[in-house]
Amino acid sequence: MPMTRRDFLKTTTAAAAATSFLPSLLSKSSRAFAENGSGLKTKRVILVAFAGGVRSKETIGTPENIPNLMRIAKAGVVAPNMKARNVGHYGAALGLFTGCVEELGIRENQRGKNPTVFEYLRKQLDLGAKDCWLSTTGGAQTINYAYGDHKDYGAKYGANLISGDGIFNAEFRDILDRFGRPKKANDAEAALVKKMEDAMDPEEVKKIADGSLKNDAETQRKVKQFILDEISANTANLTGPGAADAKSIRVAMNLFRIFKPRVIGIGLQEADVAHNSINAYIEVIRRNDAEIGKLWDAIQMDPELKETTTVIVLPEFGRDKDLNQRNGLDHGDRSDELGKVCMFAAGPDFKKNSQSLAEFQTIDVAPTMCALMGAKAEHAKAKALKELYG
């Protein structure tokens, strides 16, 4: 059916009412809640992979750069001695989602061999695809955080993927412009909606279409509705240094507000601009902090989300101790600035306004997320950080 301008406006404004799913969908989600045997209060987890290489010196070491992360720290726990392995951005960031040291090079983009936290939670808690999302800056590597190639898991237990740069592009703005003009409904408008869907990553759209992600028709409809709402909310117009990261966080925030899923992963990477400019790198950190603050505030303003949501933020590794010849920061000197990063974690089960100086691993995050939700990262080579619980 062709979509009229009136239908478009109805769709975009309906997002405020999109927090209630059909009874059949609710029953499955409620069953998963009831089966959570962790005895903890956390029902939802957000992992922000503050990737791209971020030193603690520019975060916890310079609090004025991260006023919002410091607010989260006050509400939860800071762990400044997270041991990180520099196996390249892709491998190190993927390890946050798998709980394993992933030996994948800088130019490799094949999927990992280990299951991700999304796969563990979906399979063990019997969650639908609507309950697990990954929002990334795009690129062949970051989209692989959604699922791995393990024979017992894989795509059917993967996360729904929305890639900011892959969706909010010129084609989408063009759709908004066209829908914004009053005109008679025609087949051209329906074609524009189809074009919008095609602008998503084709492989991921194919998985939704062929049922690999096991999304039902209602969830598919809500995905389309969400995209239209994002267009009207001007997420596409975020520009400047760190814009791709800002889009990923903004998309995740709106996803969480509308769908209230069980787990969201946010993959950032713009901080890698540090190779050529320390000033641009600091600007990205500050901008990402501002967007994370908006996400945190959205959670705190929703009574249900506030009482049930854990937020974890950490980089995949740091950067070199000293500046390079370009007045930037590389990552390869094996210093503490590179090998140790700071994690911020807050939620109903974590200690409040606390700091732990114990040494943990960045890959401990995935089993911690699973433990909070009542699942087990059975193939992870790390541990759940239960000593940080309150």
C-alpha positions in Angstrom: 0.0 0.0 0.0 1.4 3.4 -0.9 2.1 5.6 2.2 0.5 9.0 2.2 1.9 12.0 4.0 -0.8 11.6 6.7 0.2 8.0 7.2 3.9 9.0 7.5 3.1 11.6 10.1 0.9 9.1 12.0 3.8 6.7 12.0 6.4 9.1 13.2 4.2 10.5 16.0 3.2 7.0 17.1 6.7 6.3 18.6 5.6 7.8 21.9 3.0 5.0 22.2 5.3 2.3 20.9 6.4 1.1 24.3 3.6 -1.5 24.5 3.9 -4.7 22.4 1.3 -7.1 21.5 0.2 -9.5 24.3 1.9 -12.4 22.5 5.2 -10.5 22.5 4.8 -9.5 26.2 4.2 -13.0 27.3 7.5 -14.2 26.0 9.4 -11.3 27.5 7.6 -11.7 30.8 8.5 -15.4 30.9 12.2 -14.6 30.4 12.0 -12.2 33.3 10.4 -14.9 35.5 13.1 -17.4 34.6 16.0 -15.1 35.5 17.6 -17.1 38.3 20.3 -14.5 39.2 18.4 -13.1 42.1 19.5 -9.7 41.0 17.5 -6.6 40.1 19.0 -6.0 36.7 16.7 -6.8 33.8 18.3 -4.7 31.1 21.9 -4.0 30.3 23.5 -1.4 28.0 27.2 -1.8 27.0 28.9 1.2 25.5 32.1 0.0 23.9 34.0 3.4 24.0 36.3 2.1 21.3 38.8 3.8 19.1 41.4 3.8 21.9 40.7 6.0 24.9 43.2 6.7 27.6 42.2 7.0 31.3 44.3 10.2 31.3 41.6 11.9 29.2 38.6 10.4 31.1 38.9 9.7 34.8 42.2 11.6 34.8 40.5 14.7 33.5 37.0 14.8 35.0 36.1 18.0 33.2 36.2 16.1 29.9 33.6 13.6 31.1 31.1 15.3 33.5 28.4 12.8 32.5 30.5 9.7 33.0 31.4 11.2 36.4 27.7 11.4 37.2 27.4 7.7 36.3 30.4 7.0 38.5 28.8 8.6 41.4 25.7 6.4 40.9 27.8 3.3 40.6 31.4 1.9 40.4 34.6 3.1 38.8 37.2 0.4 38.0 40.4 2.2 36.8 42.6 -0.9 36.5 40.9 -2.8 33.7 43.7 -4.8 31.9 43.3 -4.5 28.1 45.0 -6.5 25.4 46.1 -4.5 22.3 45.1 -7.0 19.6 43.9 -4.3 17.3 40.7 -2.2 17.6 38.5 -4.9 16.1 39.7 -7.8 18.1 39.9 -5.9 21.4 36.4 -4.4 21.0 34.9 -7.7 19.9 36.4 -9.2 23.1 34.2 -6.9 25.1 31.2 -8.7 23.6 32.5 -12.2 23.7 34.6 -12.4 26.9 37.5 -13.8 25.0 40.8 -12.4 23.7 40.0 -12.1 20.0 43.2 -12.4 17.9 41.8 -10.5 14.8 44.0 -8.1 12.9 43.3 -4.5 11.9 42.3 -5.4 8.4 40.3 -8.6 9.1 36.6 -8.4 9.1 35.4 -12.0 9.4 33.1 -12.9 12.2 34.6 -14.1 15.4 34.5 -17.8 16.4 33.1 -17.2 19.9 29.5 -16.4 20.8 28.6 -12.8 21.8 26.7 -11.7 24.8 23.6 -11.3 22.6 23.7 -14.9 21.6 24.2 -16.2 25.2 21.2 -14.1 26.4 18.9 -14.9 23.5 19.5 -18.6 23.7 19.6 -19.1 27.4 16.8 -16.7 28.3 14.7 -17.5 25.3 14.7 -13.9 24.1 13.3 -12.6 20.8 15.4 -10.5 18.4 13.4 -7.5 19.5 15.1 -7.8 22.9 18.7 -7.5 21.7 20.1 -4.6 19.6 23.4 -3.4 18.4 23.9 0.2 17.4 27.3 1.0 15.7 29.1 3.6 13.7 29.1 1.2 10.7 31.8 -0.6 8.9 32.5 -4.2 8.1 34.1 -4.9 11.5 31.8 -3.3 14.0 28.6 -5.0 12.7 30.2 -8.3 13.5 29.7 -7.7 17.2 26.1 -8.8 16.6 26.9 -12.5 16.5 29.7 -15.0 15.8 30.2 -18.2 14.0 30.1 -20.7 16.8 28.2 -23.8 15.8 25.9 -23.8 18.8 24.9 -20.2 18.4 25.2 -17.9 15.4 22.8 -15.6 13.4 19.6 -17.0 14.8 20.6 -15.8 18.2 22.1 -12.5 17.0 21.3 -8.9 17.8 19.2 -6.6 15.6 21.7 -4.3 13.9 21.3 -0.6 13.2 24.3 1.1 11.8 24.1 4.9 12.1 26.2 5.8 9.1 24.5 3.0 7.0 21.0 4.3 7.7 21.1 8.1 8.4 22.6 9.1 5.1 21.6 11.4 2.2 19.0 9.0 0.9 17.1 9.1 4.2 17.2 12.9 4.4 15.8 12.9 0.8 13.0 10.7 2.0 12.2 13.1 4.8 12.2 16.1 2.4 9.8 14.4 0.1 7.4 13.2 2.8 7.4 16.7 4.2 5.9 18.1 1.1 2.1 17.9 0.9 1.2 15.9 -2.2 -1.2 13.3 -3.4 -0.4 9.7 -2.4 1.2 7.7 -5.2 3.4 4.7 -5.9 6.5 6.9 -5.8 6.1 7.4 -2.1 5.8 3.7 -1.5 9.0 3.3 -3.6 10.8 5.8 -1.3 9.9 3.7 1.7 11.4 0.7 0.0 14.5 2.7 -0.9 14.8 3.6 2.8 14.7 0.0 3.8 17.3 -0.9 1.1 19.6 1.7 2.5 20.1 -0.5 5.5 22.9 -3.0 5.5 21.6 -5.5 2.9 22.8 -8.6 4.7 21.0 -7.6 7.9 17.8 -6.6 6.0 18.0 -10.0 4.4 18.2 -11.7 7.8 15.1 -9.8 8.9 13.3 -10.7 5.7 14.1 -14.4 5.7 13.5 -14.9 9.4 17.1 -15.6 10.4 16.7 -13.2 13.3 13.3 -14.6 14.1 11.6 -11.2 14.2 7.9 -11.3 14.0 5.8 -9.1 11.7 4.9 -6.7 14.5 8.6 -6.1 15.4 9.5 -5.6 11.7 6.7 -2.9 11.6 8.1 -1.2 14.7 11.6 -1.2 13.1 10.3 0.7 10.1 8.4 3.0 12.4 11.5 3.6 14.5 13.5 4.5 11.4 10.9 7.0 10.3 10.8 8.5 13.7 14.6 8.9 13.7 14.4 10.7 10.4 11.9 13.2 11.7 14.0 13.6 14.9 16.9 14.9 12.8 19.4 12.3 13.9 20.5 12.3 10.3 21.7 15.9 10.7 24.3 15.3 13.4 27.5 16.4 11.9 31.1 17.4 12.9 33.8 15.5 14.8 32.5 12.4 16.4 29.2 12.6 14.5 29.1 8.9 13.7 29.6 8.0 17.4 26.9 10.5 18.4 24.5 9.0 16.0 25.1 5.5 17.4 24.4 6.7 20.9 21.4 8.7 19.9 19.9 5.8 18.0 20.4 3.5 21.0 18.8 6.0 23.3 15.7 6.2 21.2 15.6 2.4 20.7 15.8 1.9 24.4 13.0 4.5 25.0 10.7 3.0 22.5 11.4 -0.8 22.5 12.7 -1.2 26.1 14.8 -4.2 25.1 16.8 -6.4 27.4 20.2 -5.6 26.1 21.8 -3.0 23.8 25.4 -2.8 22.6 26.8 0.5 21.4 30.0 0.4 19.3 32.0 3.6 19.1 35.2 4.2 17.2 35.7 7.9 16.4 38.3 8.4 19.1 40.9 6.8 16.7 41.2 10.3 15.2 43.9 10.6 18.0 46.5 9.3 15.6 46.6 12.7 13.9 45.3 15.1 16.5 45.1 14.9 20.2 42.7 17.9 20.2 40.2 16.2 17.9 40.4 13.1 20.0 39.6 15.0 23.2 36.7 16.7 21.3 35.3 13.3 20.4 35.6 12.1 24.0 33.7 15.2 25.2 31.0 14.8 22.6 30.5 11.2 23.4 30.3 12.0 27.1 27.5 14.5 26.3 25.5 11.9 24.3 26.0 9.2 27.0 24.7 11.7 29.5 21.5 12.1 27.5 21.2 8.3 27.4 21.6 8.1 31.1 19.1 10.9 31.8 16.5 9.2 29.5 16.9 6.0 31.7 16.6 8.0 34.9 13.4 9.7 33.8 11.6 6.4 33.2 10.7 4.8 36.5 10.7 1.3 35.0 14.1 1.6 33.3 15.7 3.4 36.2 15.0 0.5 38.6 16.0 -2.3 36.2 18.8 -1.0 33.9 22.6 -1.4 34.2 24.9 0.8 32.1 28.6 -0.2 31.5 31.0 2.0 29.7 34.7 1.2 28.8 37.2 1.4 26.0 38.8 -1.6 24.3 42.3 -0.3 25.2 44.1 3.0 25.7 46.7 4.9 23.8 50.5 5.6 24.0 52.0 7.5 26.9 53.7 10.1 24.6 52.7 12.2 21.6 53.8 11.2 18.1 55.4 13.6 15.6 51.9 14.7 14.4 50.9 15.8 17.9 48.7 12.8 18.1 48.6 9.5 20.0 49.2 6.1 18.6 48.7 2.8 20.4 51.7 0.4 20.5 54.1 1.3 23.2 52.9 -1.3 25.8 52.7 1.4 28.5 50.2 1.4 31.3 48.4 4.2 29.5 47.7 1.7 26.6 47.2 -1.5 28.7 44.9 -0.2 31.4 41.6 1.6 31.0 38.8 2.8 33.2 35.3 1.2 33.4 32.2 2.9 34.6 29.3 0.7 35.7 26.0 1.7 37.4 22.8 -0.1 37.9 20.5 -1.6 40.6 23.0 -4.3 41.6 26.3 -2.3 41.7 27.9 -0.5 44.6 27.1 3.2 44.8 29.7 6.0 44.5 32.5 3.4 44.8 35.9 2.8 43.3 37.6 -0.6 43.0 41.4 -0.5 42.5 41.5 -4.3 41.9 42.9 -5.4 38.5 40.3 -6.9 36.2 40.2 -7.6 32.5 38.2 -5.8 29.9 36.9 -9.1 28.7 35.3 -9.7 32.1 32.5 -7.4 30.9 30.7 -10.1 28.8 30.4 -12.7 31.6 29.4 -9.9 34.0 26.5 -8.9 31.7 25.4 -12.5 31.4 25.6 -13.1 35.2 23.5 -9.9 35.8 20.8 -11.3 33.6 20.9 -14.9 34.9 22.8 -16.4 32.0 26.3 -17.9 31.6 29.0 -17.0 29.1 30.0 -20.6 28.8 32.8 -20.1 26.2 34.2 -16.9 27.7 37.8 -16.9 29.1 37.0 -14.3 31.8 34.9 -14.0 34.9 31.9 -12.0 36.1 32.8 -9.1 38.3 30.6 -10.0 41.2 32.8 -8.2 43.7 31.5 -4.9 42.3 28.0 -5.7 43.3 26.5 -3.8 46.2 
